[in-house]
Amino acid sequence: MPKKVAIIGAGPGGLATAMRLLASGYQVDIFEKNSVVGGRTSKLSLGNYSFDLGPSSLTMPHQLTSLFINSHRSLHHYLTLLPIDPLYRLFFPSGKTFAPSGNQKATLRELNRVFPGNETNFYQFMSGNAKKILYLTPLLDYSFGSLIDFLRPTMLRAIPSLSIGRTLIDETSKYFEDEELQLAFTFQMKYMGMSPWEIPGIYSVLPFSEYYYGSFHPTGGQSQILQAMQTVIEEYHGRIHLNSGVAKIHTSKHEITGIELQDGRSVQADHYIVNADLSYAIKNLFVTDKPLKFKTKIPKKKYSASAFVIYLGLNTLLPIDHQTVLFPENYKVHTDETTNLKVLSDDFSIHITNPSVTDTTMAPIGHSAIRIMVPVPNNESQIDWDQERKSFRNKIFETVKTKLQLDDLEKHIVEEHVITPKEWEKDFHIHLGAVFGMMQSFRQTGMGNPVNQLHKQFKNLFIVGTSAHTGTSLPYIMESAKYAVKRIVKKDAKNPDK
């Protein structure tokens, strides 16, 4: 009889885990509280317009290809990936604009135009991070939940390349002196809700990945990745139970004994996977004889920023690139106010996604489906979003209209929807509305990550997703699924009768 696995949450981590388990012969049931798969990576539909609720692009597509190959499928039978070129157009306070590409020759031409004399620096950045990612990749097989992992030969060999003790800005300034050019290779940390002045230097591999692998848009939006994964799961006869939220995770000593759904049904399995927001799950789902050792530490953890997001259906094709980033006058002040002081900045960064210039399926022909995202403090800030929503929305519009010379933008609005940190927490069950989970700091990874403590306490529990090893962003979320499945298969190989 195949072993049974119950997965809580049909986000990308849960679906990727299910695909790998089904291909390995397991029986898999996924329980999702919403009516569609995807969680914060699902599609938002407003009239005739479609939007990516969360991630705006896909990089490192080989991770997705590997997932499908492992499931004995070809990605291109399920999905069409369109290159995003340029990667984005960056608008700096000085008035300069910079539009790099996934094509390195095109990026060099753009460097020559905007930041002449940095060609060699760019090559050094790319070659240095290519080396770094080669050393980093083998480390993804270990969670660093114990000191033993730090003494492994692969770790000892990697140490000189891991930028230990350096922030991302420290690391990037080795290659580029111009502060605006440094931003072009560090602002990607907004995908993790963190500041480049605080995040460890090892994360320079993320901007490297964009410049090396490029960025892609699946026809129909990023949510189509999840739809493709759902199709493969159903082909393997895996079961996805929609509108089936989990109310409780029951435990006994060192194992999970079952889960209880919101409608009262009970489910038992051999292994349990949590793909829900980890802090939310720890606070609200676990039923234990004794309090979880680390439940009291949850409020003491540092959490990422949140996001104020405006989704617009426009009856015109907006004359801007697929991705546009507008920087504030002082990006460091903005990130500090957002992540540490937790106050709304008067001047903020804005990320605009306009997929209609790449993909005509997102909106009617000649129309645009626009997403405007601004990093804002998470709900530790106590900001009253019912009160601030309208004025902050208007401030964003004024900034966009001024910097992009789009004076008549609001005249073209057909559909509009806003999500604030309040909704991210209330409707999506994301602790504090921190859409990128816990901050990926040195103290909160490895032995400092509650994931490793949960794994030690409950032998048949595995965590995937944003807060799990190997970290946030879609490629690494899928890598977390690979890591979890390897542990499950190895465990069952050692104990086939248990």
C-alpha positions, 0 to 999 in steps of 0.5 A, spaced: 500 500 500 502 506 498 504 511 504 499 517 505 501 524 505 496 530 507 498 537 504 495 543 508 495 548 502 495 548 495 500 554 494 506 553 489 510 549 495 504 544 496 503 543 489 510 542 487 511 537 493 505 533 491 507 532 484 514 529 486 511 525 491 506 522 486 511 521 481 515 517 487 508 512 488 505 516 494 498 517 495 497 525 496 491 529 498 491 536 498 486 541 503 485 548 500 481 553 504 480 557 497 476 555 491 482 555 487 489 553 488 495 558 488 494 562 495 497 568 494 500 566 487 493 565 484 489 569 479 485 575 480 479 576 475 476 583 475 471 583 469 475 582 463 481 583 466 486 578 469 492 579 474 497 576 478 495 576 485 502 575 487 509 574 483 510 578 477 515 574 473 519 567 473 526 567 473 530 561 474 526 557 469 530 551 470 527 549 477 520 549 474 523 545 468 526 540 473 520 539 477 516 537 471 522 532 469 522 529 475 514 528 474 516 525 468 512 531 464 515 536 459 513 543 462 512 546 455 506 541 454 503 545 459 506 552 459 508 557 454 513 562 457 514 568 454 521 572 455 520 579 459 525 584 455 527 588 458 527 585 465 524 592 467 525 599 466 528 603 472 527 610 474 532 613 478 531 620 482 537 623 478 532 622 472 536 616 469 533 610 466 536 603 466 533 598 462 537 591 463 536 585 459 536 577 460 541 578 454 548 580 457 550 583 451 544 588 451 545 589 458 552 591 456 550 596 451 545 599 456 550 600 461 554 603 456 549 608 455 547 610 462 553 608 466 559 608 462 565 604 464 562 599 468 562 593 463 568 590 466 565 591 473 559 587 470 563 581 468 566 581 475 559 581 478 556 576 474 563 571 474 563 572 482 556 570 483 556 564 478 562 561 482 557 563 489 551 559 486 555 553 484 558 553 492 551 555 494 547 549 490 549 543 494 548 547 501 540 547 499 541 539 501 542 541 508 537 545 513 543 547 517 538 546 523 544 543 527 552 544 528 553 538 524 551 541 517 556 547 518 562 542 519 560 538 512 565 539 507 561 542 502 560 548 507 567 548 509 569 549 501 563 554 500 565 559 506 570 563 502 564 565 497 558 566 502 559 573 503 559 572 511 558 578 515 557 582 509 550 585 507 548 585 500 550 593 499 557 591 502 557 585 497 555 590 491 559 596 492 565 591 491 563 591 484 559 598 483 561 605 485 555 609 483 549 608 488 544 608 483 547 602 479 548 599 486 540 599 486 539 596 480 543 590 483 540 590 490 532 593 489 530 585 488 530 584 495 523 587 495 521 580 493 523 578 500 520 584 503 527 586 506 532 592 505 539 591 501 542 594 507 540 589 512 540 582 508 546 578 508 550 578 502 549 571 500 543 574 496 546 577 491 545 570 487 538 573 486 539 579 482 545 575 478 539 570 477 535 575 473 541 578 469 543 571 468 537 567 466 532 572 465 525 573 467 519 570 464 511 571 463 507 565 462 501 566 457 495 567 461 499 570 467 504 567 473 497 563 476 498 558 470 504 555 473 499 553 478 494 551 473 499 546 470 501 543 476 494 542 478 493 538 471 499 534 473 497 532 480 490 530 477 493 526 471 497 522 477 490 521 481 492 526 486 486 529 490 485 537 491 480 538 496 478 545 495 474 549 500 476 545 505 480 549 510 484 546 516 482 548 523 486 544 527 493 539 527 492 534 532 499 531 535 501 526 540 508 527 543 512 527 537 508 526 531 502 528 528 496 524 529 491 527 524 488 534 521 481 536 522 477 540 517 473 546 518 467 542 516 469 537 522 472 531 518 478 528 520 484 526 516 489 521 517 496 520 513 503 517 514 506 524 513 503 531 513 506 537 509 504 544 512 504 549 506 500 555 510 503 561 512 508 558 518 507 563 523 499 563 522 499 555 523 504 555 529 499 560 532 492 557 530 492 550 528 497 546 532 493 542 538 498 539 543 498 537 550 504 542 552 505 548 549 509 549 543 516 550 545 517 556 540 510 559 540 512 564 545 517 566 540 513 568 534 512 575 536 519 576 537 521 574 530 522 579 525 518 579 519 518 582 512 514 588 509 507 588 507 505 590 500 499 595 498 497 593 491 492 596 486 490 592 480 487 596 475 483 594 468 484 600 463 481 601 457 488 603 453 494 600 452 499 603 457 505 605 453 510 602 459 514 596 459 512 590 462 515 592 469 517 599 471 520 601 478 520 608 480 525 609 486 524 614 491 529 620 493 532 616 498 531 608 497 535 607 504 530 611 508 524 608 505 526 601 506 528 603 513 522 606 515 518 600 512 522 595 515 524 597 521 521 604 523 514 601 520 511 608 518 509 610 511 514 613 507 512 620 504 516 618 498 516 610 496 518 605 491 513 603 486 513 597 482 508 597 476 507 590 472 504 591 465 503 584 462 499 586 457 505 589 452 507 581 453 501 577 453 494 579 450 490 574 454 491 578 460 486 584 458 481 585 452 486 588 445 488 595 446 487 595 454 491 594 460 491 589 466 496 593 471 498 592 478 501 597 482 505 595 488 508 599 494 512 596 499 509 598 506 510 596 513 507 590 516 501 590 521 506 591 527 505 598 525 498 598 527 496 603 521 489 604 520 488 601 513 481 603 513 483 610 514 489 610 510 487 606 504 484 612 500 489 617 501 495 613 500 492 610 494 491 617 491 498 619 493 501 613 489 497 615 483 500 622 483 507 619 484 505 615 478 502 620 473 508 625 475 514 620 474 511 617 468 507 623 465 501 619 465 496 625 467 490 622 464 491 615 467 485 615 472 480 617 466 481 610 463 480 606 469 474 600 468 476 596 474 480 597 480 481 593 486 486 594 492 489 589 497 492 592 503 496 589 509 489 588 513 487 584 507 493 580 506 492 578 514 485 577 514 483 574 508 490 570 506 491 568 513 498 571 513 501 573 519 502 580 520 500 581 513 508 580 512 507 577 505 514 575 504 514 571 511 520 572 516 526 576 514 531 572 511 536 574 516 542 570 519 539 569 526 532 567 523 535 561 518 538 555 520 537 553 527 534 560 528 528 558 524 522 555 527 521 550 521 527 546 524 524 546 531 518 543 528 521 538 524 525 535 530 519 535 535 514 532 530 517 526 526 512 526 520 511 533 519 514 537 514 514 544 512 514 547 505 513 554 502 516 561 504 518 560 511 521 553 510 528 551 507 530 553 502 527 560 503 522 565 499 521 567 492 518 562 487 524 558 485 526 557 492 519 555 494 519 549 489 526 547 492 523 547 499 519 542 496 524 538 493 528 538 500 522 535 503 520 530 499 528 527 499 527 527 507 520 523 506 523 518 501 529 517 505 525 516 512 521 511 508 526 507 505 530 506 512 523 504 515 519 501 510 514 498 515 512 504 519 
